[in-house]
Amino acid sequence: MPSESCSAAPPPLASGAAAQEGAPTPAVTTVAVGYWLQGEYPLSNESPEAEGGVMFDGTPHIALLVPEEMRAAVPTTPSSGAPWVMWKDTPYAHVMVLVPRRR
């Protein structure tokens, strides 16, 4: 749920809830933004259900839920530090953008 360190418009919330429940995700027809500025727990970059593979460490980030054609040229691994597509081959795919931690 959204809090002071996490916020998401209805499409990301619906998609996130669907991923957690294993339900079909709503169709993505527009851009939606969610953010986790305090970070979150580590997740697999592969899919919402995966427990291994390339891991995302939970660093503070912005998640962009965009139609598939808008993320086609975006890298799919977080190794470069540039934005990347998380959960690429799932209906929950979204673009991740890291946010530097405040010091």
Secondary structure, DSSP 8 states (H G I E B T S, - for coil): --BTTEEE-HHHHHHHHHHHHT-------S-EEEEETT----EESS-SS--SSSEE---SEEEEE--GGGSTTS-S-GGGSS-EEESTTSTT-EEEEE-----
